[in-house]
Amino acid sequence: MNPLWLLTKTAGIALITIGGTSLLIKKLAPKPSDLFAGAVHFRRGMEEFQKGFTSVIFGADRALEGKAKTVNKIPIE
């Protein structure tokens, strides 16, 4: 087999493989909005876990007290 033909064939197969892999990764990768939504959901889940843990250890009154401190309301003028 001609070495030039072998090199061309190998390079073509490599380019097709790289192109297909990049398209697959682009299709399967999460979008930035999905990452942001996941981060917000995770943070809220951890806050709920903390409130539940606090209510089990210190009682329900202490858990509600911590929630009242974290609520920020926007003043209406």
MOPAC internal coordinates of N, CA, C and O (Angstrom, degrees):
PM7 1SCF
backbone

  N    0.0000 0     0.00 0     0.00 0    0    0    0
  C    1.4482 1     0.00 0     0.00 0    1    0    0
  C    1.5198 1   108.66 1     0.00 0    2    1    0
  O    1.2310 1   120.91 1   -38.91 1    3    2    1
  N    1.2797 1   115.86 1   141.09 1    3    2    1
  C    1.4554 1   122.83 1   179.78 1    5    3    2
  C    1.5397 1   109.28 1   -66.17 1    6    5    3
  O    1.2310 1   119.45 1   -52.08 1    7    6    5
  N    1.3493 1   118.65 1   127.92 1    7    6    5
  C    1.4701 1   120.75 1  -179.56 1    9    7    6
  C    1.5339 1   113.09 1   -59.96 1   10    9    7
  O    1.2310 1   120.01 1   146.52 1   11   10    9
  N    1.3111 1   117.58 1   -33.48 1   11   10    9
  C    1.4597 1   120.57 1   178.60 1   13   11   10
  C    1.5285 1   110.58 1   -67.04 1   14   13   11
  O    1.2310 1   120.26 1   138.85 1   15   14   13
  N    1.3293 1   117.10 1   -41.15 1   15   14   13
  C    1.4614 1   121.73 1   178.06 1   17   15   14
  C    1.5324 1   110.58 1   -65.71 1   18   17   15
  O    1.2310 1   120.36 1   139.79 1   19   18   17
  N    1.3325 1   116.91 1   -40.21 1   19   18   17
  C    1.4658 1   121.40 1   178.07 1   21   19   18
  C    1.5293 1   110.48 1   -63.55 1   22   21   19
  O    1.2310 1   120.46 1   136.96 1   23   22   21
  N    1.3387 1   116.73 1   -43.04 1   23   22   21
  C    1.4594 1   121.07 1   178.63 1   25   23   22
  C    1.5316 1   111.19 1   -64.46 1   26   25   23
  O    1.2310 1   119.76 1   137.77 1   27   26   25
  N    1.3190 1   118.06 1   -42.23 1   27   26   25
  C    1.4623 1   122.39 1   178.56 1   29   27   26
  C    1.5206 1   111.03 1   -64.43 1   30   29   27
  O    1.2310 1   120.62 1   137.32 1   31   30   29
  N    1.3114 1   116.43 1   -42.68 1   31   30   29
  C    1.4654 1   121.52 1   179.75 1   33   31   30
  C    1.5360 1   110.90 1   -65.07 1   34   33   31
  O    1.2310 1   120.54 1   136.10 1   35   34   33
  N    1.3149 1   116.57 1   -43.90 1   35   34   33
  C    1.4684 1   121.00 1   179.43 1   37   35   34
  C    1.5288 1   110.53 1   -65.13 1   38   37   35
  O    1.2310 1   119.99 1   137.69 1   39   38   37
  N    1.3165 1   117.62 1   -42.31 1   39   38   37
  C    1.4674 1   120.82 1   178.69 1   41   39   38
  C    1.5251 1   111.10 1   -64.65 1   42   41   39
  O    1.2310 1   120.07 1   140.85 1   43   42   41
  N    1.3198 1   117.46 1   -39.15 1   43   42   41
  C    1.4665 1   120.66 1   178.20 1   45   43   42
  C    1.5146 1   112.15 1   -64.43 1   46   45   43
  O    1.2310 1   120.58 1   136.60 1   47   46   45
  N    1.3306 1   116.51 1   -43.40 1   47   46   45
  C    1.4700 1   120.19 1   178.28 1   49   47   46
  C    1.5233 1   110.23 1   -64.36 1   50   49   47
  O    1.2310 1   120.20 1   140.12 1   51   50   49
  N    1.3423 1   117.23 1   -39.88 1   51   50   49
  C    1.4642 1   121.02 1   178.81 1   53   51   50
  C    1.5264 1   111.17 1   -64.23 1   54   53   51
  O    1.2310 1   120.07 1   137.97 1   55   54   53
  N    1.3323 1   117.47 1   -42.03 1   55   54   53
  C    1.4669 1   120.41 1   179.36 1   57   55   54
  C    1.5263 1   111.81 1   -65.31 1   58   57   55
  O    1.2310 1   120.48 1   139.02 1   59   58   57
  N    1.3289 1   116.69 1   -40.98 1   59   58   57
  C    1.4709 1   119.55 1   177.98 1   61   59   58
  C    1.5259 1   110.52 1   -64.51 1   62   61   59
  O    1.2310 1   120.51 1   138.92 1   63   62   61
  N    1.3287 1   116.63 1   -41.08 1   63   62   61
  C    1.4667 1   120.45 1   178.88 1   65   63   62
  C    1.5231 1   111.37 1   -64.64 1   66   65   63
  O    1.2310 1   120.17 1   134.99 1   67   66   65
  N    1.3144 1   117.28 1   -45.01 1   67   66   65
  C    1.4732 1   121.51 1   179.71 1   69   67   66
  C    1.5294 1   110.49 1   -64.56 1   70   69   67
  O    1.2310 1   120.33 1   137.85 1   71   70   69
  N    1.3240 1   116.97 1   -42.15 1   71   70   69
  C    1.4622 1   120.18 1   178.60 1   73   71   70
  C    1.5221 1   112.57 1   -63.70 1   74   73   71
  O    1.2310 1   120.50 1   136.19 1   75   74   73
  N    1.3238 1   116.64 1   -43.81 1   75   74   73
  C    1.4651 1   120.06 1   178.34 1   77   75   74
  C    1.5111 1   112.50 1   -64.97 1   78   77   75
  O    1.2310 1   120.81 1   139.52 1   79   78   77
  N    1.3195 1   116.05 1   -40.48 1   79   78   77
  C    1.4642 1   119.86 1   178.94 1   81   79   78
  C    1.5196 1   111.10 1   -65.66 1   82   81   79
  O    1.2310 1   120.15 1   138.71 1   83   82   81
  N    1.3169 1   117.32 1   -41.29 1   83   82   81
  C    1.4671 1   119.29 1   179.57 1   85   83   82
  C    1.5294 1   111.44 1   -65.92 1   86   85   83
  O    1.2310 1   120.13 1   141.61 1   87   86   85
  N    1.3272 1   117.35 1   -38.39 1   87   86   85
  C    1.4720 1   119.66 1   176.27 1   89   87   86
  C    1.5197 1   111.20 1   -65.50 1   90   89   87
  O    1.2310 1   120.26 1   140.67 1   91   90   89
  N    1.3200 1   117.11 1   -39.33 1   91   90   89
  C    1.4617 1   121.12 1   179.17 1   93   91   90
  C    1.5233 1   110.88 1   -65.38 1   94   93   91
  O    1.2310 1   120.31 1   136.35 1   95   94   93
  N    1.3113 1   117.01 1   -43.65 1   95   94   93
  C    1.4665 1   120.48 1   178.78 1   97   95   94
  C    1.5215 1   110.64 1   -65.18 1   98   97   95
  O    1.2310 1   120.18 1   138.80 1   99   98   97
  N    1.3191 1   117.25 1   -41.20 1   99   98   97
  C    1.4663 1   120.77 1   179.07 1  101   99   98
  C    1.5278 1   110.94 1   -63.45 1  102  101   99
  O    1.2310 1   120.38 1   142.28 1  103  102  101
  N    1.3223 1   116.88 1   -37.72 1  103  102  101
  C    1.4667 1   121.37 1  -179.42 1  105  103  102
  C    1.5271 1   111.53 1   -71.35 1  106  105  103
  O    1.2310 1   120.24 1   141.35 1  107  106  105
  N    1.3349 1   117.15 1   -38.65 1  107  106  105
  C    1.4585 1   121.17 1  -175.52 1  109  107  106
  C    1.5228 1   113.89 1   -87.01 1  110  109  107
  O    1.2310 1   119.61 1   161.53 1  111  110  109
  N    1.3243 1   118.35 1   -18.47 1  111  110  109
  C    1.4644 1   121.04 1  -177.47 1  113  111  110
  C    1.5294 1   110.20 1   -69.15 1  114  113  111
  O    1.2310 1   120.43 1   -39.78 1  115  114  113
  N    1.3361 1   116.79 1   140.22 1  115  114  113
  C    1.4646 1   119.01 1   178.54 1  117  115  114
  C    1.5265 1   111.01 1   -69.63 1  118  117  115
  O    1.2310 1   121.45 1   -31.22 1  119  118  117
  N    1.3054 1   114.83 1   148.78 1  119  118  117
  C    1.4601 1   120.66 1   178.15 1  121  119  118
  C    1.5319 1   108.89 1   -79.55 1  122  121  119
  O    1.2310 1   119.63 1   -24.10 1  123  122  121
  N    1.3331 1   118.31 1   155.90 1  123  122  121
  C    1.4697 1   120.14 1   179.94 1  125  123  122
  C    1.5300 1   112.71 1   -57.46 1  126  125  123
  O    1.2310 1   119.78 1   145.15 1  127  126  125
  N    1.3219 1   118.02 1   -34.85 1  127  126  125
  C    1.4633 1   119.53 1   179.13 1  129  127  126
  C    1.5255 1   110.80 1   -67.09 1  130  129  127
  O    1.2310 1   120.13 1   145.48 1  131  130  129
  N    1.3375 1   117.35 1   -34.52 1  131  130  129
  C    1.4591 1   120.48 1   176.70 1  133  131  130
  C    1.5241 1   110.88 1   -66.53 1  134  133  131
  O    1.2310 1   120.49 1   140.38 1  135  134  133
  N    1.3343 1   116.68 1   -39.62 1  135  134  133
  C    1.4575 1   120.31 1   178.20 1  137  135  134
  C    1.5191 1   111.09 1   -64.94 1  138  137  135
  O    1.2310 1   120.37 1   139.33 1  139  138  137
  N    1.3360 1   116.90 1   -40.67 1  139  138  137
  C    1.4596 1   120.57 1   179.44 1  141  139  138
  C    1.5275 1   110.61 1   -65.47 1  142  141  139
  O    1.2310 1   120.55 1   134.77 1  143  142  141
  N    1.3264 1   116.56 1   -45.23 1  143  142  141
  C    1.4693 1   120.16 1   179.16 1  145  143  142
  C    1.5215 1   110.55 1   -62.45 1  146  145  143
  O    1.2310 1   120.36 1   140.66 1  147  146  145
  N    1.3141 1   116.93 1   -39.34 1  147  146  145
  C    1.4646 1   120.63 1   177.74 1  149  147  146
  C    1.5146 1   112.05 1   -64.46 1  150  149  147
  O    1.2310 1   120.38 1   139.86 1  151  150  149
  N    1.3265 1   116.89 1   -40.14 1  151  150  149
  C    1.4609 1   120.60 1   179.41 1  153  151  150
  C    1.5246 1   111.18 1   -66.15 1  154  153  151
  O    1.2310 1   120.38 1   138.68 1  155  154  153
  N    1.3262 1   116.87 1   -41.32 1  155  154  153
  C    1.4658 1   120.50 1   178.07 1  157  155  154
  C    1.5239 1   110.24 1   -65.25 1  158  157  155
  O    1.2310 1   120.42 1   136.96 1  159  158  157
  N    1.3183 1   116.80 1   -43.04 1  159  158  157
  C    1.4690 1   120.86 1   179.40 1  161  159  158
  C    1.5242 1   110.40 1   -63.63 1  162  161  159
  O    1.2310 1   120.22 1   138.39 1  163  162  161
  N    1.3221 1   117.19 1   -41.61 1  163  162  161
  C    1.4570 1   120.76 1   178.83 1  165  163  162
  C    1.5201 1   111.21 1   -63.34 1  166  165  163
  O    1.2310 1   120.29 1   136.36 1  167  166  165
  N    1.3527 1   117.06 1   -43.64 1  167  166  165
  C    1.4622 1   120.46 1  -179.88 1  169  167  166
  C    1.5327 1   111.21 1   -62.78 1  170  169  167
  O    1.2310 1   120.52 1   136.27 1  171  170  169
  N    1.3250 1   116.62 1   -43.73 1  171  170  169
  C    1.4688 1   119.38 1   179.43 1  173  171  170
  C    1.5221 1   111.22 1   -66.71 1  174  173  171
  O    1.2310 1   120.70 1   144.07 1  175  174  173
  N    1.3179 1   116.27 1   -35.93 1  175  174  173
  C    1.4625 1   119.52 1   176.57 1  177  175  174
  C    1.5192 1   111.70 1   -64.12 1  178  177  175
  O    1.2310 1   120.63 1   140.23 1  179  178  177
  N    1.3338 1   116.39 1   -39.77 1  179  178  177
  C    1.4627 1   119.79 1   177.75 1  181  179  178
  C    1.5243 1   110.98 1   -67.65 1  182  181  179
  O    1.2310 1   119.80 1   144.21 1  183  182  181
  N    1.3315 1   117.98 1   -35.79 1  183  182  181
  C    1.4670 1   120.28 1   176.12 1  185  183  182
  C    1.5259 1   110.68 1   -64.30 1  186  185  183
  O    1.2310 1   120.17 1   138.33 1  187  186  185
  N    1.3299 1   117.27 1   -41.67 1  187  186  185
  C    1.4631 1   121.00 1   177.96 1  189  187  186
  C    1.5259 1   110.74 1   -64.87 1  190  189  187
  O    1.2310 1   120.55 1   140.30 1  191  190  189
  N    1.3213 1   116.56 1   -39.70 1  191  190  189
  C    1.4524 1   120.81 1   177.91 1  193  191  190
  C    1.5228 1   110.22 1   -62.84 1  194  193  191
  O    1.2310 1   120.53 1   137.57 1  195  194  193
  N    1.3281 1   116.59 1   -42.43 1  195  194  193
  C    1.4587 1   120.93 1   179.04 1  197  195  194
  C    1.5276 1   111.04 1   -63.75 1  198  197  195
  O    1.2310 1   120.47 1   137.72 1  199  198  197
  N    1.3549 1   116.72 1   -42.28 1  199  198  197
  C    1.4673 1   119.29 1   178.47 1  201  199  198
  C    1.5239 1   110.93 1   -63.70 1  202  201  199
  O    1.2310 1   120.51 1   138.89 1  203  202  201
  N    1.3310 1   116.62 1   -41.11 1  203  202  201
  C    1.4657 1   119.82 1   178.63 1  205  203  202
  C    1.5149 1   111.70 1   -64.68 1  206  205  203
  O    1.2310 1   120.08 1   136.94 1  207  206  205
  N    1.3186 1   117.46 1   -43.06 1  207  206  205
  C    1.4530 1   121.85 1   178.73 1  209  207  206
  C    1.5222 1   110.55 1   -63.05 1  210  209  207
  O    1.2310 1   120.49 1   137.02 1  211  210  209
  N    1.3452 1   116.68 1   -42.98 1  211  210  209
  C    1.4590 1   121.11 1   179.23 1  213  211  210
  C    1.5209 1   111.11 1   -63.99 1  214  213  211
  O    1.2310 1   120.43 1   139.71 1  215  214  213
  N    1.3368 1   116.78 1   -40.29 1  215  214  213
  C    1.4666 1   118.98 1  -179.89 1  217  215  214
  C    1.5169 1   111.56 1   -68.81 1  218  217  215
  O    1.2310 1   119.38 1   148.69 1  219  218  217
  N    1.3141 1   118.79 1   -31.31 1  219  218  217
  C    1.4643 1   121.01 1   177.90 1  221  219  218
  C    1.5234 1   110.34 1   -72.06 1  222  221  219
  O    1.2310 1   120.16 1   137.45 1  223  222  221
  N    1.3108 1   117.30 1   -42.55 1  223  222  221
  C    1.4608 1   120.97 1  -176.42 1  225  223  222
  C    1.5260 1   112.33 1   -78.91 1  226  225  223
  O    1.2310 1   119.78 1   132.05 1  227  226  225
  N    1.3369 1   118.02 1   -47.95 1  227  226  225
  C    1.4624 1   121.56 1  -172.75 1  229  227  226
  C    1.5230 1   113.87 1  -105.11 1  230  229  227
  O    1.2310 1   119.04 1   171.70 1  231  230  229
  N    1.2908 1   119.43 1    -8.30 1  231  230  229
  C    1.4514 1   122.08 1  -178.09 1  233  231  230
  C    1.5153 1   111.09 1   102.94 1  234  233  231
  O    1.2310 1   120.81 1   -16.88 1  235  234  233
  N    1.3265 1   116.06 1   163.12 1  235  234  233
  C    1.4617 1   121.65 1  -174.74 1  237  235  234
  C    1.5306 1   112.22 1   -68.74 1  238  237  235
  O    1.2310 1   119.74 1   148.47 1  239  238  237
  N    1.3421 1   118.10 1   -31.53 1  239  238  237
  C    1.4653 1   120.60 1  -178.44 1  241  239  238
  C    1.5254 1   111.29 1   -62.38 1  242  241  239
  O    1.2310 1   120.26 1   140.00 1  243  242  241
  N    1.2980 1   117.10 1   -40.00 1  243  242  241
  C    1.4744 1   121.15 1  -178.97 1  245  243  242
  C    1.5304 1   110.80 1   -68.28 1  246  245  243
  O    1.2310 1   119.95 1   142.47 1  247  246  245
  N    1.3258 1   117.70 1   -37.53 1  247  246  245
  C    1.4632 1   121.49 1   179.56 1  249  247  246
  C    1.5242 1   110.61 1   -65.80 1  250  249  247
  O    1.2310 1   120.19 1   138.62 1  251  250  249
  N    1.3305 1   117.24 1   -41.38 1  251  250  249
  C    1.4576 1   120.63 1   178.83 1  253  251  250
  C    1.5253 1   111.27 1   -68.97 1  254  253  251
  O    1.2310 1   120.75 1   146.80 1  255  254  253
  N    1.3241 1   116.16 1   -33.20 1  255  254  253
  C    1.4557 1   120.49 1   178.73 1  257  255  254
  C    1.5346 1   110.37 1   -63.99 1  258  257  255
  O    1.2310 1   119.82 1   138.37 1  259  258  257
  N    1.3080 1   117.94 1   -41.63 1  259  258  257
  C    1.4606 1   121.53 1   178.52 1  261  259  258
  C    1.5115 1   111.84 1   -66.35 1  262  261  259
  O    1.2310 1   120.23 1   145.36 1  263  262  261
  N    1.3177 1   117.17 1   -34.64 1  263  262  261
  C    1.4663 1   120.86 1   179.30 1  265  263  262
  C    1.5229 1   110.59 1   -67.33 1  266  265  263
  O    1.2310 1   120.17 1   140.33 1  267  266  265
  N    1.3282 1   117.29 1   -39.67 1  267  266  265
  C    1.4595 1   120.84 1  -178.59 1  269  267  266
  C    1.5299 1   110.95 1   -63.67 1  270  269  267
  O    1.2310 1   120.10 1   149.85 1  271  270  269
  N    1.3231 1   117.42 1   -30.15 1  271  270  269
  C    1.4586 1   120.32 1  -179.96 1  273  271  270
  C    1.5160 1   112.08 1   -75.67 1  274  273  271
  O    1.2310 1   119.96 1   151.83 1  275  274  273
  N    1.3207 1   117.69 1   -28.17 1  275  274  273
  C    1.4668 1   120.07 1  -175.04 1  277  275  274
  C    1.5174 1   114.23 1   -89.69 1  278  277  275
  O    1.2310 1   119.76 1   168.78 1  279  278  277
  N    1.3235 1   118.06 1   -11.22 1  279  278  277
  C    1.4603 1   120.52 1  -178.75 1  281  279  278
  C    1.5219 1   109.44 1   -77.46 1  282  281  279
  O    1.2310 1   120.67 1   -56.98 1  283  282  281
  N    1.2992 1   116.32 1   123.02 1  283  282  281
  C    1.4697 1   122.28 1   178.52 1  285  283  282
  C    1.5179 1   108.46 1  -110.06 1  286  285  283
  O    1.2310 1   120.75 1   -57.95 1  287  286  285
  N    1.3073 1   116.18 1   122.05 1  287  286  285
  C    1.4569 1   119.47 1   179.10 1  289  287  286
  C    1.5169 1   108.58 1  -107.10 1  290  289  287
  O    1.2310 1   121.05 1   -34.31 1  291  290  289
  N    1.3033 1   115.60 1   145.69 1  291  290  289
  C    1.4586 1   121.93 1   179.03 1  293  291  290
  C    1.5304 1   107.82 1   -87.54 1  294  293  291
  O    1.2310 1   120.07 1   -57.67 1  295  294  293
  N    1.3290 1   117.47 1   122.33 1  295  294  293
  C    1.4649 1   118.94 1  -179.61 1  297  295  294
  C    1.5304 1   110.82 1   -68.67 1  298  297  295
  O    1.2310 1   121.05 1   -42.41 1  299  298  297
  N    1.3200 1   115.60 1   137.59 1  299  298  297
  C    1.4572 1   121.13 1   178.28 1  301  299  298
  C    1.5216 1   107.57 1  -102.17 1  302  301  299
  O    1.2310 1   121.10 1   -56.06 1  303  302  301
  N    1.3023 1   115.49 1   123.94 1  303  302  301
  C    1.4708 1   119.67 1  -178.14 1  305  303  302
  C    1.4888 1   111.41 1   -96.49 1  306  305  303
  O    1.2310 1   120.10 1   180.00 1  307  306  305

